[in-house]
Amino acid sequence: MSLVVAETYPNTMQAHIARGLLESHGINATILHEHTHSTYSFALGEVPLMVDEENYIRAKEILNEELPPDPIESFSA
């Protein structure tokens, strides 16, 4: 069983929300380097959310359907 990146997030808070959503659907998810990113996220970049390879497609569907887009990224002036 190997882990793959289902999605990346700019901070651990958003990664935790996504992990909770996936787990509510019965998909185990792991935030890679969770404690390192909470302290050094400004230097490390995005936070990867990992799932088992066999759950990847379903995880992507859930995340795309149920999480709203980041309001800052979708903002246009």
N, CA, C, O and CB atoms as a CASP TS submission, in Angstrom:
PFRMAT TS
TARGET T0000
AUTHOR 0000-0000-0000
METHOD Language model
MODEL 1
PARENT N/A
ATOM      1  N   MET     1       0.851  -1.169   0.000  1.00  0.00           N
ATOM      2  CA  MET     1       0.000   0.000   0.000  1.00  0.00           C
ATOM      3  C   MET     1       0.901   1.238   0.000  1.00  0.00           C
ATOM      4  O   MET     1       1.698   1.426   0.919  1.00  0.00           O
ATOM      5  CB  MET     1      -0.970  -0.005   1.227  1.00  0.00           C
ATOM      6  N   SER     2       0.776   2.077  -1.025  1.00  0.00           N
ATOM      7  CA  SER     2       1.617   3.263  -1.067  1.00  0.00           C
ATOM      8  C   SER     2       0.762   4.522  -0.990  1.00  0.00           C
ATOM      9  O   SER     2      -0.393   4.540  -1.415  1.00  0.00           O
ATOM     10  CB  SER     2       2.474   3.273  -2.339  1.00  0.00           C
ATOM     11  N   LEU     3       1.360   5.569  -0.440  1.00  0.00           N
ATOM     12  CA  LEU     3       0.672   6.843  -0.306  1.00  0.00           C
ATOM     13  C   LEU     3       0.969   7.730  -1.507  1.00  0.00           C
ATOM     14  O   LEU     3       2.069   7.709  -2.058  1.00  0.00           O
ATOM     15  CB  LEU     3       1.081   7.547   0.996  1.00  0.00           C
ATOM     16  N   VAL     4      -0.042   8.514  -1.902  1.00  0.00           N
ATOM     17  CA  VAL     4       0.114   9.486  -2.977  1.00  0.00           C
ATOM     18  C   VAL     4      -0.471  10.816  -2.497  1.00  0.00           C
ATOM     19  O   VAL     4      -1.293  10.852  -1.581  1.00  0.00           O
ATOM     20  CB  VAL     4      -0.587   8.997  -4.299  1.00  0.00           C
ATOM     21  N   VAL     5      -0.040  11.888  -3.120  1.00  0.00           N
ATOM     22  CA  VAL     5      -0.535  13.212  -2.761  1.00  0.00           C
ATOM     23  C   VAL     5      -1.907  13.422  -3.407  1.00  0.00           C
ATOM     24  O   VAL     5      -2.033  13.424  -4.631  1.00  0.00           O
ATOM     25  CB  VAL     5       0.468  14.325  -3.206  1.00  0.00           C
ATOM     26  N   ALA     6      -2.922  13.597  -2.576  1.00  0.00           N
ATOM     27  CA  ALA     6      -4.270  13.863  -3.080  1.00  0.00           C
ATOM     28  C   ALA     6      -4.424  15.339  -3.401  1.00  0.00           C
ATOM     29  O   ALA     6      -5.086  15.700  -4.373  1.00  0.00           O
ATOM     30  CB  ALA     6      -5.336  13.423  -2.058  1.00  0.00           C
ATOM     31  N   GLU     7      -3.813  16.195  -2.586  1.00  0.00           N
ATOM     32  CA  GLU     7      -3.929  17.640  -2.766  1.00  0.00           C
ATOM     33  C   GLU     7      -2.853  18.314  -1.918  1.00  0.00           C
ATOM     34  O   GLU     7      -2.328  17.711  -0.982  1.00  0.00           O
ATOM     35  CB  GLU     7      -5.363  18.151  -2.376  1.00  0.00           C
ATOM     36  N   THR     8      -2.532  19.546  -2.241  1.00  0.00           N
ATOM     37  CA  THR     8      -1.626  20.332  -1.409  1.00  0.00           C
ATOM     38  C   THR     8      -2.356  21.594  -0.967  1.00  0.00           C
ATOM     39  O   THR     8      -3.228  22.108  -1.668  1.00  0.00           O
ATOM     40  CB  THR     8      -0.308  20.684  -2.175  1.00  0.00           C
ATOM     41  N   TYR     9      -1.980  22.077   0.211  1.00  0.00           N
ATOM     42  CA  TYR     9      -2.634  23.242   0.798  1.00  0.00           C
ATOM     43  C   TYR     9      -1.590  24.243   1.268  1.00  0.00           C
ATOM     44  O   TYR     9      -0.468  23.862   1.600  1.00  0.00           O
ATOM     45  CB  TYR     9      -3.546  22.826   1.967  1.00  0.00           C
ATOM     46  N   PRO    10      -1.953  25.518   1.298  1.00  0.00           N
ATOM     47  CA  PRO    10      -0.985  26.535   1.698  1.00  0.00           C
ATOM     48  C   PRO    10      -0.680  26.544   3.193  1.00  0.00           C
ATOM     49  O   PRO    10       0.303  27.149   3.622  1.00  0.00           O
ATOM     50  CB  PRO    10      -1.484  27.881   1.292  1.00  0.00           C
ATOM     51  N   ASN    11      -1.525  25.871   3.993  1.00  0.00           N
ATOM     52  CA  ASN    11      -1.267  25.837   5.438  1.00  0.00           C
ATOM     53  C   ASN    11      -1.885  24.580   6.044  1.00  0.00           C
ATOM     54  O   ASN    11      -2.707  23.909   5.420  1.00  0.00           O
ATOM     55  CB  ASN    11      -1.833  27.109   6.132  1.00  0.00           C
ATOM     56  N   THR    12      -1.477  24.280   7.261  1.00  0.00           N
ATOM     57  CA  THR    12      -1.944  23.052   7.919  1.00  0.00           C
ATOM     58  C   THR    12      -3.427  23.113   8.281  1.00  0.00           C
ATOM     59  O   THR    12      -4.086  22.075   8.336  1.00  0.00           O
ATOM     60  CB  THR    12      -1.124  22.792   9.175  1.00  0.00           C
ATOM     61  N   MET    13      -3.962  24.306   8.528  1.00  0.00           N
ATOM     62  CA  MET    13      -5.374  24.403   8.876  1.00  0.00           C
ATOM     63  C   MET    13      -6.240  23.892   7.728  1.00  0.00           C
ATOM     64  O   MET    13      -7.162  23.109   7.957  1.00  0.00           O
ATOM     65  CB  MET    13      -5.748  25.856   9.224  1.00  0.00           C
ATOM     66  N   GLN    14      -5.960  24.317   6.505  1.00  0.00           N
ATOM     67  CA  GLN    14      -6.738  23.846   5.365  1.00  0.00           C
ATOM     68  C   GLN    14      -6.523  22.356   5.131  1.00  0.00           C
ATOM     69  O   GLN    14      -7.455  21.648   4.748  1.00  0.00           O
ATOM     70  CB  GLN    14      -6.371  24.634   4.110  1.00  0.00           C
ATOM     71  N   ALA    15      -5.320  21.881   5.353  1.00  0.00           N
ATOM     72  CA  ALA    15      -5.043  20.453   5.210  1.00  0.00           C
ATOM     73  C   ALA    15      -5.838  19.637   6.228  1.00  0.00           C
ATOM     74  O   ALA    15      -6.333  18.558   5.905  1.00  0.00           O
ATOM     75  CB  ALA    15      -3.541  20.181   5.371  1.00  0.00           C
ATOM     76  N   HIS    16      -5.964  20.143   7.450  1.00  0.00           N
ATOM     77  CA  HIS    16      -6.744  19.451   8.485  1.00  0.00           C
ATOM     78  C   HIS    16      -8.234  19.402   8.116  1.00  0.00           C
ATOM     79  O   HIS    16      -8.896  18.389   8.341  1.00  0.00           O
ATOM     80  CB  HIS    16      -6.561  20.150   9.851  1.00  0.00           C
ATOM     81  N   ILE    17      -8.749  20.478   7.557  1.00  0.00           N
ATOM     82  CA  ILE    17     -10.153  20.491   7.132  1.00  0.00           C
ATOM     83  C   ILE    17     -10.384  19.429   6.063  1.00  0.00           C
ATOM     84  O   ILE    17     -11.361  18.683   6.119  1.00  0.00           O
ATOM     85  CB  ILE    17     -10.555  21.892   6.598  1.00  0.00           C
ATOM     86  N   ALA    18      -9.483  19.367   5.095  1.00  0.00           N
ATOM     87  CA  ALA    18      -9.607  18.378   4.019  1.00  0.00           C
ATOM     88  C   ALA    18      -9.465  16.962   4.562  1.00  0.00           C
ATOM     89  O   ALA    18     -10.198  16.063   4.150  1.00  0.00           O
ATOM     90  CB  ALA    18      -8.553  18.632   2.930  1.00  0.00           C
ATOM     91  N   ARG    19      -8.531  16.759   5.477  1.00  0.00           N
ATOM     92  CA  ARG    19      -8.360  15.426   6.066  1.00  0.00           C
ATOM     93  C   ARG    19      -9.628  14.995   6.798  1.00  0.00           C
ATOM     94  O   ARG    19     -10.061  13.850   6.669  1.00  0.00           O
ATOM     95  CB  ARG    19      -7.157  15.411   7.033  1.00  0.00           C
ATOM     96  N   GLY    20     -10.215  15.896   7.556  1.00  0.00           N
ATOM     97  CA  GLY    20     -11.454  15.584   8.265  1.00  0.00           C
ATOM     98  C   GLY    20     -12.583  15.227   7.319  1.00  0.00           C
ATOM     99  O   GLY    20     -13.362  14.312   7.588  1.00  0.00           O
ATOM    100  N   LEU    21     -12.670  15.945   6.214  1.00  0.00           N
ATOM    101  CA  LEU    21     -13.695  15.642   5.211  1.00  0.00           C
ATOM    102  C   LEU    21     -13.495  14.246   4.645  1.00  0.00           C
ATOM    103  O   LEU    21     -14.443  13.464   4.568  1.00  0.00           O
ATOM    104  CB  LEU    21     -13.669  16.679   4.079  1.00  0.00           C
ATOM    105  N   LEU    22     -12.275  13.929   4.251  1.00  0.00           N
ATOM    106  CA  LEU    22     -12.004  12.593   3.701  1.00  0.00           C
ATOM    107  C   LEU    22     -12.285  11.510   4.729  1.00  0.00           C
ATOM    108  O   LEU    22     -12.877  10.482   4.400  1.00  0.00           O
ATOM    109  CB  LEU    22     -10.550  12.493   3.223  1.00  0.00           C
ATOM    110  N   GLU    23     -11.868  11.726   5.962  1.00  0.00           N
ATOM    111  CA  GLU    23     -12.084  10.716   6.998  1.00  0.00           C
ATOM    112  C   GLU    23     -13.566  10.538   7.304  1.00  0.00           C
ATOM    113  O   GLU    23     -13.984   9.447   7.690  1.00  0.00           O
ATOM    114  CB  GLU    23     -11.334  11.095   8.271  1.00  0.00           C
ATOM    115  N   SER    24     -14.373  11.597   7.138  1.00  0.00           N
ATOM    116  CA  SER    24     -15.818  11.452   7.335  1.00  0.00           C
ATOM    117  C   SER    24     -16.440  10.583   6.246  1.00  0.00           C
ATOM    118  O   SER    24     -17.551  10.078   6.409  1.00  0.00           O
ATOM    119  CB  SER    24     -16.493  12.829   7.356  1.00  0.00           C
ATOM    120  N   HIS    25     -15.723  10.409   5.138  1.00  0.00           N
ATOM    121  CA  HIS    25     -16.152   9.527   4.047  1.00  0.00           C
ATOM    122  C   HIS    25     -15.446   8.169   4.109  1.00  0.00           C
ATOM    123  O   HIS    25     -15.554   7.368   3.180  1.00  0.00           O
ATOM    124  CB  HIS    25     -15.883  10.194   2.691  1.00  0.00           C
ATOM    125  N   GLY    26     -14.733   7.915   5.191  1.00  0.00           N
ATOM    126  CA  GLY    26     -14.087   6.616   5.369  1.00  0.00           C
ATOM    127  C   GLY    26     -12.740   6.473   4.680  1.00  0.00           C
ATOM    128  O   GLY    26     -12.249   5.356   4.515  1.00  0.00           O
ATOM    129  N   ILE    27     -12.133   7.582   4.275  1.00  0.00           N
ATOM    130  CA  ILE    27     -10.823   7.532   3.626  1.00  0.00           C
ATOM    131  C   ILE    27      -9.777   8.069   4.593  1.00  0.00           C
ATOM    132  O   ILE    27      -9.838   9.229   5.001  1.00  0.00           O
ATOM    133  CB  ILE    27     -10.819   8.346   2.294  1.00  0.00           C
ATOM    134  N   ASN    28      -8.820   7.225   4.956  1.00  0.00           N
ATOM    135  CA  ASN    28      -7.740   7.672   5.824  1.00  0.00           C
ATOM    136  C   ASN    28      -6.829   8.610   5.057  1.00  0.00           C
ATOM    137  O   ASN    28      -6.502   8.365   3.896  1.00  0.00           O
ATOM    138  CB  ASN    28      -6.945   6.475   6.378  1.00  0.00           C
ATOM    139  N   ALA    29      -6.423   9.685   5.714  1.00  0.00           N
ATOM    140  CA  ALA    29      -5.546  10.666   5.086  1.00  0.00           C
ATOM    141  C   ALA    29      -4.472  11.083   6.080  1.00  0.00           C
ATOM    142  O   ALA    29      -4.691  11.073   7.291  1.00  0.00           O
ATOM    143  CB  ALA    29      -6.349  11.900   4.592  1.00  0.00           C
ATOM    144  N   THR    30      -3.315  11.448   5.553  1.00  0.00           N
ATOM    145  CA  THR    30      -2.176  11.837   6.373  1.00  0.00           C
ATOM    146  C   THR    30      -1.643  13.170   5.884  1.00  0.00           C
ATOM    147  O   THR    30      -1.503  13.390   4.680  1.00  0.00           O
ATOM    148  CB  THR    30      -1.069  10.758   6.341  1.00  0.00           C
ATOM    149  N   ILE    31      -1.349  14.053   6.816  1.00  0.00           N
ATOM    150  CA  ILE    31      -0.718  15.324   6.466  1.00  0.00           C
ATOM    151  C   ILE    31       0.781  15.115   6.599  1.00  0.00           C
ATOM    152  O   ILE    31       1.288  14.858   7.691  1.00  0.00           O
ATOM    153  CB  ILE    31      -1.227  16.513   7.381  1.00  0.00           C
ATOM    154  N   LEU    32       1.480  15.227   5.485  1.00  0.00           N
ATOM    155  CA  LEU    32       2.909  14.961   5.452  1.00  0.00           C
ATOM    156  C   LEU    32       3.672  16.046   6.205  1.00  0.00           C
ATOM    157  O   LEU    32       3.446  17.238   5.995  1.00  0.00           O
ATOM    158  CB  LEU    32       3.405  14.863   4.003  1.00  0.00           C
ATOM    159  N   HIS    33       4.571  15.623   7.076  1.00  0.00           N
ATOM    160  CA  HIS    33       5.409  16.536   7.871  1.00  0.00           C
ATOM    161  C   HIS    33       4.561  17.572   8.614  1.00  0.00           C
ATOM    162  O   HIS    33       4.896  18.756   8.650  1.00  0.00           O
ATOM    163  CB  HIS    33       6.429  17.249   6.963  1.00  0.00           C
ATOM    164  N   GLU    34       3.481  17.113   9.193  1.00  0.00           N
ATOM    165  CA  GLU    34       2.499  17.998   9.824  1.00  0.00           C
ATOM    166  C   GLU    34       3.116  18.965  10.830  1.00  0.00           C
ATOM    167  O   GLU    34       2.829  20.161  10.780  1.00  0.00           O
ATOM    168  CB  GLU    34       1.443  17.176  10.509  1.00  0.00           C
ATOM    169  N   HIS    35       3.940  18.487  11.725  1.00  0.00           N
ATOM    170  CA  HIS    35       4.481  19.351  12.774  1.00  0.00           C
ATOM    171  C   HIS    35       5.557  20.282  12.248  1.00  0.00           C
ATOM    172  O   HIS    35       5.713  21.396  12.748  1.00  0.00           O
ATOM    173  CB  HIS    35       5.041  18.513  13.903  1.00  0.00           C
ATOM    174  N   THR    36       6.288  19.846  11.262  1.00  0.00           N
ATOM    175  CA  THR    36       7.296  20.710  10.659  1.00  0.00           C
ATOM    176  C   THR    36       6.621  21.859   9.928  1.00  0.00           C
ATOM    177  O   THR    36       7.068  23.003  10.018  1.00  0.00           O
ATOM    178  CB  THR    36       8.199  19.913   9.698  1.00  0.00           C
ATOM    179  N   HIS    37       5.549  21.563   9.205  1.00  0.00           N
ATOM    180  CA  HIS    37       4.864  22.605   8.449  1.00  0.00           C
ATOM    181  C   HIS    37       4.180  23.603   9.363  1.00  0.00           C
ATOM    182  O   HIS    37       4.095  24.780   9.014  1.00  0.00           O
ATOM    183  CB  HIS    37       3.849  21.992   7.508  1.00  0.00           C
ATOM    184  N   SER    38       3.690  23.181  10.518  1.00  0.00           N
ATOM    185  CA  SER    38       3.022  24.130  11.402  1.00  0.00           C
ATOM    186  C   SER    38       4.005  25.178  11.920  1.00  0.00           C
ATOM    187  O   SER    38       3.612  26.305  12.221  1.00  0.00           O
ATOM    188  CB  SER    38       2.364  23.395  12.574  1.00  0.00           C
ATOM    189  N   THR    39       5.264  24.814  12.023  1.00  0.00           N
ATOM    190  CA  THR    39       6.270  25.736  12.520  1.00  0.00           C
ATOM    191  C   THR    39       6.984  26.480  11.399  1.00  0.00           C
ATOM    192  O   THR    39       7.271  27.671  11.527  1.00  0.00           O
ATOM    193  CB  THR    39       7.274  24.994  13.355  1.00  0.00           C
ATOM    194  N   TYR    40       7.271  25.787  10.306  1.00  0.00           N
ATOM    195  CA  TYR    40       8.104  26.361   9.251  1.00  0.00           C
ATOM    196  C   TYR    40       7.394  26.454   7.905  1.00  0.00           C
ATOM    197  O   TYR    40       8.057  26.415   6.868  1.00  0.00           O
ATOM    198  CB  TYR    40       9.355  25.547   9.097  1.00  0.00           C
ATOM    199  N   SER    41       6.079  26.574   7.887  1.00  0.00           N
ATOM    200  CA  SER    41       5.353  26.564   6.621  1.00  0.00           C
ATOM    201  C   SER    41       5.771  27.702   5.694  1.00  0.00           C
ATOM    202  O   SER    41       5.738  27.555   4.472  1.00  0.00           O
ATOM    203  CB  SER    41       3.871  26.643   6.883  1.00  0.00           C
ATOM    204  N   PHE    42       6.156  28.816   6.266  1.00  0.00           N
ATOM    205  CA  PHE    42       6.575  29.936   5.429  1.00  0.00           C
ATOM    206  C   PHE    42       7.804  29.591   4.603  1.00  0.00           C
ATOM    207  O   PHE    42       7.998  30.153   3.525  1.00  0.00           O
ATOM    208  CB  PHE    42       6.857  31.157   6.287  1.00  0.00           C
ATOM    209  N   ALA    43       8.633  28.682   5.084  1.00  0.00           N
ATOM    210  CA  ALA    43       9.856  28.311   4.370  1.00  0.00           C
ATOM    211  C   ALA    43       9.684  27.058   3.520  1.00  0.00           C
ATOM    212  O   ALA    43      10.405  26.877   2.539  1.00  0.00           O
ATOM    213  CB  ALA    43      10.980  28.099   5.355  1.00  0.00           C
ATOM    214  N   LEU    44       8.747  26.197   3.878  1.00  0.00           N
ATOM    215  CA  LEU    44       8.608  24.912   3.206  1.00  0.00           C
ATOM    216  C   LEU    44       7.606  24.906   2.066  1.00  0.00           C
ATOM    217  O   LEU    44       7.657  24.016   1.217  1.00  0.00           O
ATOM    218  CB  LEU    44       8.220  23.884   4.190  1.00  0.00           C
ATOM    219  N   GLY    45       6.718  25.846   2.021  1.00  0.00           N
ATOM    220  CA  GLY    45       5.726  25.866   0.947  1.00  0.00           C
ATOM    221  C   GLY    45       4.473  25.099   1.313  1.00  0.00           C
ATOM    222  O   GLY    45       4.044  25.099   2.467  1.00  0.00           O
ATOM    223  N   GLU    46       3.891  24.449   0.326  1.00  0.00           N
ATOM    224  CA  GLU    46       2.599  23.814   0.499  1.00  0.00           C
ATOM    225  C   GLU    46       2.655  22.554   1.355  1.00  0.00           C
ATOM    226  O   GLU    46       3.690  21.896   1.470  1.00  0.00           O
ATOM    227  CB  GLU    46       2.024  23.485  -0.835  1.00  0.00           C
ATOM    228  N   VAL    47       1.502  22.241   1.952  1.00  0.00           N
ATOM    229  CA  VAL    47       1.351  21.088   2.843  1.00  0.00           C
ATOM    230  C   VAL    47       0.656  19.964   2.084  1.00  0.00           C
ATOM    231  O   VAL    47      -0.502  20.120   1.695  1.00  0.00           O
ATOM    232  CB  VAL    47       0.547  21.468   4.127  1.00  0.00           C
ATOM    233  N   PRO    48       1.335  18.827   1.861  1.00  0.00           N
ATOM    234  CA  PRO    48       0.720  17.717   1.119  1.00  0.00           C
ATOM    235  C   PRO    48      -0.227  16.885   1.993  1.00  0.00           C
ATOM    236  O   PRO    48       0.082  16.562   3.140  1.00  0.00           O
ATOM    237  CB  PRO    48       1.808  16.813   0.539  1.00  0.00           C
ATOM    238  N   LEU    49      -1.378  16.553   1.424  1.00  0.00           N
ATOM    239  CA  LEU    49      -2.340  15.649   2.049  1.00  0.00           C
ATOM    240  C   LEU    49      -2.261  14.331   1.299  1.00  0.00           C
ATOM    241  O   LEU    49      -2.527  14.276   0.098  1.00  0.00           O
ATOM    242  CB  LEU    49      -3.805  16.242   2.029  1.00  0.00           C
ATOM    243  N   MET    50      -1.897  13.272   2.004  1.00  0.00           N
ATOM    244  CA  MET    50      -1.630  11.973   1.403  1.00  0.00           C
ATOM    245  C   MET    50      -2.780  10.996   1.668  1.00  0.00           C
ATOM    246  O   MET    50      -3.393  11.002   2.736  1.00  0.00           O
ATOM    247  CB  MET    50      -0.313  11.403   1.940  1.00  0.00           C
ATOM    248  N   VAL    51      -3.051  10.156   0.663  1.00  0.00           N
ATOM    249  CA  VAL    51      -4.034   9.080   0.810  1.00  0.00           C
ATOM    250  C   VAL    51      -3.451   7.806   0.200  1.00  0.00           C
ATOM    251  O   VAL    51      -2.490   7.857  -0.568  1.00  0.00           O
ATOM    252  CB  VAL    51      -5.400   9.458   0.128  1.00  0.00           C
ATOM    253  N   ASP    52      -4.040   6.670   0.551  1.00  0.00           N
ATOM    254  CA  ASP    52      -3.637   5.411  -0.083  1.00  0.00           C
ATOM    255  C   ASP    52      -3.934   5.492  -1.571  1.00  0.00           C
ATOM    256  O   ASP    52      -4.933   6.077  -1.990  1.00  0.00           O
ATOM    257  CB  ASP    52      -4.369   4.192   0.560  1.00  0.00           C
ATOM    258  N   GLU    53      -3.059   4.900  -2.353  1.00  0.00           N
ATOM    259  CA  GLU    53      -3.183   4.964  -3.811  1.00  0.00           C
ATOM    260  C   GLU    53      -4.550   4.490  -4.307  1.00  0.00           C
ATOM    261  O   GLU    53      -5.102   5.066  -5.245  1.00  0.00           O
ATOM    262  CB  GLU    53      -2.094   4.130  -4.455  1.00  0.00           C
ATOM    263  N   GLU    54      -5.098   3.446  -3.684  1.00  0.00           N
ATOM    264  CA  GLU    54      -6.384   2.926  -4.142  1.00  0.00           C
ATOM    265  C   GLU    54      -7.548   3.862  -3.819  1.00  0.00           C
ATOM    266  O   GLU    54      -8.633   3.693  -4.375  1.00  0.00           O
ATOM    267  CB  GLU    54      -6.637   1.572  -3.521  1.00  0.00           C
ATOM    268  N   ASN    55      -7.353   4.839  -2.941  1.00  0.00           N
ATOM    269  CA  ASN    55      -8.397   5.809  -2.601  1.00  0.00           C
ATOM    270  C   ASN    55      -8.218   7.152  -3.312  1.00  0.00           C
ATOM    271  O   ASN    55      -9.011   8.071  -3.104  1.00  0.00           O
ATOM    272  CB  ASN    55      -8.418   6.032  -1.106  1.00  0.00           C
ATOM    273  N   TYR    56      -7.195   7.270  -4.139  1.00  0.00           N
ATOM    274  CA  TYR    56      -6.842   8.555  -4.738  1.00  0.00           C
ATOM    275  C   TYR    56      -7.989   9.172  -5.550  1.00  0.00           C
ATOM    276  O   TYR    56      -8.336  10.334  -5.338  1.00  0.00           O
ATOM    277  CB  TYR    56      -5.628   8.384  -5.627  1.00  0.00           C
ATOM    278  N   ILE    57      -8.568   8.422  -6.456  1.00  0.00           N
ATOM    279  CA  ILE    57      -9.605   8.976  -7.343  1.00  0.00           C
ATOM    280  C   ILE    57     -10.817   9.426  -6.537  1.00  0.00           C
ATOM    281  O   ILE    57     -11.336  10.522  -6.752  1.00  0.00           O
ATOM    282  CB  ILE    57     -10.032   7.935  -8.401  1.00  0.00           C
ATOM    283  N   ARG    58     -11.267   8.589  -5.615  1.00  0.00           N
ATOM    284  CA  ARG    58     -12.419   8.964  -4.779  1.00  0.00           C
ATOM    285  C   ARG    58     -12.094  10.172  -3.915  1.00  0.00           C
ATOM    286  O   ARG    58     -12.937  11.054  -3.753  1.00  0.00           O
ATOM    287  CB  ARG    58     -12.850   7.784  -3.889  1.00  0.00           C
ATOM    288  N   ALA    59     -10.891  10.231  -3.358  1.00  0.00           N
ATOM    289  CA  ALA    59     -10.486  11.372  -2.528  1.00  0.00           C
ATOM    290  C   ALA    59     -10.520  12.665  -3.343  1.00  0.00           C
ATOM    291  O   ALA    59     -11.007  13.688  -2.861  1.00  0.00           O
ATOM    292  CB  ALA    59      -9.070  11.145  -1.943  1.00  0.00           C
ATOM    293  N   LYS    60     -10.006  12.625  -4.575  1.00  0.00           N
ATOM    294  CA  LYS    60     -10.022  13.812  -5.433  1.00  0.00           C
ATOM    295  C   LYS    60     -11.452  14.245  -5.730  1.00  0.00           C
ATOM    296  O   LYS    60     -11.753  15.439  -5.726  1.00  0.00           O
ATOM    297  CB  LYS    60      -9.268  13.538  -6.745  1.00  0.00           C
ATOM    298  N   GLU    61     -12.334  13.283  -5.987  1.00  0.00           N
ATOM    299  CA  GLU    61     -13.737  13.603  -6.250  1.00  0.00           C
ATOM    300  C   GLU    61     -14.367  14.297  -5.045  1.00  0.00           C
ATOM    301  O   GLU    61     -15.049  15.310  -5.194  1.00  0.00           O
ATOM    302  CB  GLU    61     -14.524  12.328  -6.601  1.00  0.00           C
ATOM    303  N   ILE    62     -14.140  13.755  -3.864  1.00  0.00           N
ATOM    304  CA  ILE    62     -14.716  14.339  -2.642  1.00  0.00           C
ATOM    305  C   ILE    62     -14.189  15.744  -2.423  1.00  0.00           C
ATOM    306  O   ILE    62     -14.960  16.666  -2.155  1.00  0.00           O
ATOM    307  CB  ILE    62     -14.403  13.463  -1.415  1.00  0.00           C
ATOM    308  N   LEU    63     -12.891  15.912  -2.536  1.00  0.00           N
ATOM    309  CA  LEU    63     -12.295  17.222  -2.297  1.00  0.00           C
ATOM    310  C   LEU    63     -12.797  18.246  -3.322  1.00  0.00           C
ATOM    311  O   LEU    63     -13.086  19.387  -2.962  1.00  0.00           O
ATOM    312  CB  LEU    63     -10.759  17.126  -2.346  1.00  0.00           C
ATOM    313  N   ASN    64     -12.900  17.854  -4.570  1.00  0.00           N
ATOM    314  CA  ASN    64     -13.365  18.776  -5.616  1.00  0.00           C
ATOM    315  C   ASN    64     -14.839  19.132  -5.473  1.00  0.00           C
ATOM    316  O   ASN    64     -15.239  20.257  -5.769  1.00  0.00           O
ATOM    317  CB  ASN    64     -13.126  18.171  -6.983  1.00  0.00           C
ATOM    318  N   GLU    65     -15.648  18.174  -5.019  1.00  0.00           N
ATOM    319  CA  GLU    65     -17.089  18.400  -4.902  1.00  0.00           C
ATOM    320  C   GLU    65     -17.475  19.151  -3.636  1.00  0.00           C
ATOM    321  O   GLU    65     -18.380  19.985  -3.658  1.00  0.00           O
ATOM    322  CB  GLU    65     -17.813  17.085  -4.941  1.00  0.00           C
ATOM    323  N   GLU    66     -16.795  18.858  -2.537  1.00  0.00           N
ATOM    324  CA  GLU    66     -17.293  19.330  -1.249  1.00  0.00           C
ATOM    325  C   GLU    66     -16.508  20.466  -0.603  1.00  0.00           C
ATOM    326  O   GLU    66     -16.999  21.087   0.340  1.00  0.00           O
ATOM    327  CB  GLU    66     -17.324  18.206  -0.321  1.00  0.00           C
ATOM    328  N   LEU    67     -15.318  20.748  -1.080  1.00  0.00           N
ATOM    329  CA  LEU    67     -14.577  21.874  -0.515  1.00  0.00           C
ATOM    330  C   LEU    67     -14.684  23.058  -1.462  1.00  0.00           C
ATOM    331  O   LEU    67     -14.385  22.936  -2.650  1.00  0.00           O
ATOM    332  CB  LEU    67     -13.086  21.500  -0.264  1.00  0.00           C
ATOM    333  N   PRO    68     -15.108  24.200  -0.944  1.00  0.00           N
ATOM    334  CA  PRO    68     -15.197  25.374  -1.812  1.00  0.00           C
ATOM    335  C   PRO    68     -13.795  25.827  -2.226  1.00  0.00           C
ATOM    336  O   PRO    68     -12.820  25.557  -1.524  1.00  0.00           O
ATOM    337  CB  PRO    68     -15.952  26.527  -1.097  1.00  0.00           C
ATOM    338  N   PRO    69     -13.698  26.504  -3.346  1.00  0.00           N
ATOM    339  CA  PRO    69     -12.387  27.014  -3.747  1.00  0.00           C
ATOM    340  C   PRO    69     -11.893  28.055  -2.755  1.00  0.00           C
ATOM    341  O   PRO    69     -12.680  28.697  -2.060  1.00  0.00           O
ATOM    342  CB  PRO    69     -12.446  27.613  -5.159  1.00  0.00           C
ATOM    343  N   ASP    70     -10.596  28.206  -2.704  1.00  0.00           N
ATOM    344  CA  ASP    70      -9.998  29.203  -1.810  1.00  0.00           C
ATOM    345  C   ASP    70     -10.470  30.585  -2.249  1.00  0.00           C
ATOM    346  O   ASP    70     -10.233  30.976  -3.392  1.00  0.00           O
ATOM    347  CB  ASP    70      -8.427  29.115  -1.821  1.00  0.00           C
ATOM    348  N   PRO    71     -11.138  31.339  -1.363  1.00  0.00           N
ATOM    349  CA  PRO    71     -11.686  32.630  -1.765  1.00  0.00           C
ATOM    350  C   PRO    71     -10.602  33.617  -2.225  1.00  0.00           C
ATOM    351  O   PRO    71     -10.872  34.476  -3.065  1.00  0.00           O
ATOM    352  CB  PRO    71     -12.468  33.231  -0.614  1.00  0.00           C
ATOM    353  N   ILE    72      -9.415  33.507  -1.700  1.00  0.00           N
ATOM    354  CA  ILE    72      -8.345  34.418  -2.112  1.00  0.00           C
ATOM    355  C   ILE    72      -7.882  34.082  -3.526  1.00  0.00           C
ATOM    356  O   ILE    72      -7.632  34.988  -4.320  1.00  0.00           O
ATOM    357  CB  ILE    72      -7.157  34.348  -1.126  1.00  0.00           C
ATOM    358  N   GLU    73      -7.763  32.800  -3.853  1.00  0.00           N
ATOM    359  CA  GLU    73      -7.329  32.402  -5.186  1.00  0.00           C
ATOM    360  C   GLU    73      -8.380  32.729  -6.243  1.00  0.00           C
ATOM    361  O   GLU    73      -8.028  32.998  -7.392  1.00  0.00           O
ATOM    362  CB  GLU    73      -7.014  30.916  -5.211  1.00  0.00           C
ATOM    363  N   SER    74      -9.661  32.710  -5.880  1.00  0.00           N
ATOM    364  CA  SER    74     -10.706  32.950  -6.861  1.00  0.00           C
ATOM    365  C   SER    74     -11.101  34.423  -6.938  1.00  0.00           C
ATOM    366  O   SER    74     -11.993  34.774  -7.710  1.00  0.00           O
ATOM    367  CB  SER    74     -11.918  32.110  -6.535  1.00  0.00           C
ATOM    368  N   PHE    75     -10.469  35.282  -6.166  1.00  0.00           N
ATOM    369  CA  PHE    75     -10.763  36.706  -6.160  1.00  0.00           C
ATOM    370  C   PHE    75     -10.236  37.370  -7.422  1.00  0.00           C
ATOM    371  O   PHE    75      -9.091  37.152  -7.819  1.00  0.00           O
ATOM    372  CB  PHE    75     -10.166  37.370  -4.923  1.00  0.00           C
ATOM    373  N   SER    76     -11.074  38.177  -8.043  1.00  0.00           N
ATOM    374  CA  SER    76     -10.597  38.961  -9.174  1.00  0.00           C
ATOM    375  C   SER    76     -11.090  40.390  -9.004  1.00  0.00           C
ATOM    376  O   SER    76     -12.231  40.625  -8.604  1.00  0.00           O
ATOM    377  CB  SER    76     -11.079  38.357 -10.531  1.00  0.00           C
ATOM    378  N   ALA    77     -10.229  41.324  -9.308  1.00  0.00           N
ATOM    379  CA  ALA    77     -10.571  42.735  -9.129  1.00  0.00           C
ATOM    380  C   ALA    77     -11.172  43.308 -10.388  1.00  0.00           C
ATOM    381  O   ALA    77     -11.522  44.487 -10.424  1.00  0.00           O
ATOM    382  CB  ALA    77      -9.344  43.541  -8.727  1.00  0.00           C
TER
END
